[in-house]
Amino acid sequence: MNFDLTEDQKEIRDSVRKFAEAEILPHYQRWDRTGEFLTADYMKNIVDMGLLRLRLPEKYGGQGYSFVDCGIVCEEIGRADHQIRYIISNAIHLGEMASSMHPALQEEWIPRIANGEMMSLAFTEPRGGADAGNIVTKATRDGDHWVLNGEKTSITFTGVSKVVFVSARTGGPGPRGLSFFCVPTDTPGLSTSNFDRMGQRLDRGGSMFFDNVRIPARNMIGKENEGFIWAMTIIGYNRNFVPLACLGAAQKSLEETMEYLKQRQIMGKPATQWQGVANELATEATKIEAARMLCYKALSLKDQDKRHDAESSMAKWWGVKVANEVLYTCMRLNGHYGWAKDLPHEQRLRDCLGMESADGPREVHLGIIARDLLGKKFAPF
């Protein structure tokens, strides 16, 4: 058991952190305040850094990163803007799907995504939530095409993505009746709407509506009625990328708060010399470290092709919970100014709060952990 990063991983961490601090962090509050979307020049920096090619096939410039390596990237990007992590993890998902895509689909979409075009994933439905196996969006075979009807929600980059990967029912009830499809967003019959929410404004969350959306049969990813496997595979490891990005944001706020408190004078001495303040900082730092280790343990299991269901659920619900608690503490320790929009703490908290529900809420993850602890016979589900 070795908890040290390799020299290569330290280089990844340091180079991505340097890039994120210089190229991403200065724009973080801008997107939230103005409602603008990412500019072409901004995306070019991300592309040139190689952040969209971490696990793509080698012929498309893939870099062969492990899942732990990818987690390091997500955490460091999260220090600057955890919403940018969505773009990176989506490209990782594309790399996992690539071998099951029709060659023509690979040639059309992989280079485009690798060069900065947006993609979306659409699993969640308004009445389905975390129950990814019981969706009602339907795909009906019609000769050499599939026709999709239904509604998906809580989708990132709604209205700006060029392609969406959709789970839809092609067979009987339950998880074994689902398939997975690649749908260009300019296909007739596909429309969108966006949420107006307190945080995560950059990721353009919203809903997609499929009204007789007709796509070629080759746009199915993998085999018919095996789409649930894709959903669970992607969600399984992504449950660690989500908290790592949030923990990156929390870590950054904690570092900024510590520097502020070293300068802040209370009754003639630095605020950090008051035990109550120092203890809070030490407590939050410990929580971050423990949550971070949960994430990397689960990703290490994934790299070894071992089961990591319970570990990823522990990492997901606990990591995001910890990140939000740390961000709240940082706001409080900055006094009334901590709630001001001049500082990034309030935006980080608004952005990370929504991650409590991403890839399954607390209740789902506790159920998965309980099932692992107790066995299926004695667990809630």
VENBELVEN-V397463 format. One record per backbone hydrogen bond with DSSP energy under -1.0 kcal/mol. NH is the residue of the N-H (numbers start at 1). CO is the residue of the C=O. E is the energy in kcal/mol with one decimal. If there is no record, write none. Layout:
NH CO E
NH CO E
This chain:
10 6 -2.3
11 7 -1.9
12 8 -2.2
13 9 -2.7
14 10 -2.7
15 11 -2.5
16 12 -2.6
17 13 -2.3
18 14 -2.2
19 15 -2.2
20 16 -3.1
21 17 -2.7
22 18 -1.7
23 19 -3.3
24 20 -1.5
25 20 -2.8
27 24 -1.6
28 25 -1.5
31 27 -1.5
33 29 -2.3
34 30 -2.7
35 31 -1.7
43 39 -2.3
44 40 -2.0
45 41 -1.4
46 42 -1.2
47 43 -2.6
48 44 -3.1
49 45 -1.5
50 47 -1.8
51 46 -1.6
53 50 -1.5
60 57 -1.8
61 58 -2.1
62 57 -1.9
63 53 -2.0
65 54 -2.5
70 66 -2.2
71 67 -2.2
72 68 -2.0
73 69 -1.9
74 70 -2.5
75 71 -2.4
76 72 -2.3
77 73 -2.5
78 74 -2.1
79 75 -1.1
80 77 -1.5
81 77 -2.9
84 81 -1.4
86 83 -1.2
88 84 -1.5
89 85 -3.1
90 86 -2.4
91 87 -1.5
92 88 -1.7
93 89 -2.5
94 90 -2.2
95 91 -1.8
96 92 -1.6
97 93 -1.8
98 94 -1.5
100 97 -2.0
101 98 -1.8
106 102 -2.3
107 103 -2.4
108 104 -1.7
109 105 -2.9
110 106 -1.7
113 109 -2.7
114 110 -2.6
115 111 -1.2
116 113 -1.9
117 112 -2.3
120 163 -2.1
122 165 -2.9
128 125 -1.0
129 125 -2.2
131 128 -2.4
132 130 -2.1
134 131 -1.6
138 149 -2.8
139 169 -2.6
140 147 -2.4
142 145 -3.0
145 142 -1.3
146 215 -2.7
147 140 -2.2
148 213 -2.9
149 138 -2.4
150 210 -2.2
152 208 -2.8
153 124 -2.3
155 206 -2.4
157 203 -5.0
158 204 -1.5
160 157 -1.6
161 157 -2.0
162 118 -2.9
164 183 -2.5
165 120 -2.3
166 181 -2.5
167 122 -1.9
168 179 -2.5
169 137 -3.7
170 177 -2.7
171 177 -2.3
177 174 -1.7
178 175 -1.2
179 168 -2.9
181 166 -2.7
182 219 -2.5
183 164 -2.8
185 162 -2.0
187 184 -1.6
190 187 -1.7
191 209 -2.0
193 207 -1.9
195 205 -2.7
206 155 -1.3
207 193 -2.6
208 152 -2.5
209 191 -3.0
210 150 -3.3
211 189 -2.0
213 148 -2.4
215 146 -2.6
217 144 -2.7
219 216 -2.0
220 217 -1.6
221 180 -3.4
222 100 -2.3
226 223 -1.6
227 178 -2.9
231 227 -2.1
232 228 -2.6
233 229 -2.3
234 230 -2.6
235 231 -2.7
236 232 -2.2
237 233 -1.5
238 234 -2.1
239 235 -1.5
240 237 -1.8
242 238 -2.1
244 240 -1.8
245 241 -2.1
246 242 -1.8
247 243 -3.2
248 244 -2.1
249 245 -1.8
250 246 -2.4
251 247 -2.9
252 248 -2.1
253 249 -2.2
254 250 -2.5
255 251 -2.4
256 252 -2.4
257 253 -2.5
258 254 -2.4
259 255 -2.0
260 256 -2.0
261 257 -2.6
262 258 -1.7
264 260 -1.8
266 269 -3.0
269 266 -1.0
271 264 -2.7
273 270 -2.0
274 271 -1.7
278 274 -2.3
279 275 -2.9
280 276 -1.3
281 277 -2.0
282 278 -2.5
283 279 -2.4
284 280 -2.4
285 281 -2.2
286 282 -1.9
287 283 -2.1
288 284 -2.2
289 285 -2.1
290 286 -2.4
291 287 -2.4
292 288 -2.7
293 289 -2.0
294 290 -1.6
295 291 -1.6
296 292 -2.2
297 293 -2.2
298 294 -2.0
299 295 -2.2
300 296 -2.0
301 297 -2.0
302 298 -2.1
303 299 -2.2
304 300 -1.2
305 302 -1.8
306 301 -2.8
312 308 -2.8
313 309 -2.0
314 310 -2.7
315 311 -2.4
316 312 -2.5
317 313 -2.1
318 314 -1.8
319 315 -2.0
320 316 -1.8
321 317 -1.6
322 318 -2.8
323 319 -2.3
324 320 -2.3
325 321 -2.1
326 322 -2.7
327 323 -2.4
328 324 -2.1
329 325 -2.2
330 326 -2.6
331 327 -2.1
332 328 -2.3
333 329 -2.6
334 330 -1.1
335 332 -1.7
338 335 -1.8
339 336 -1.3
340 337 -1.5
348 344 -2.4
349 345 -2.3
350 346 -2.3
351 347 -2.8
352 348 -2.4
353 349 -2.1
355 352 -1.2
356 353 -1.7
357 354 -1.3
360 357 -1.3
365 361 -1.8
366 362 -2.5
367 363 -1.6
368 364 -2.0
369 365 -2.4
370 366 -2.5
371 367 -2.2
372 368 -1.7
373 369 -2.1
374 370 -3.2
375 371 -1.9
378 375 -1.0
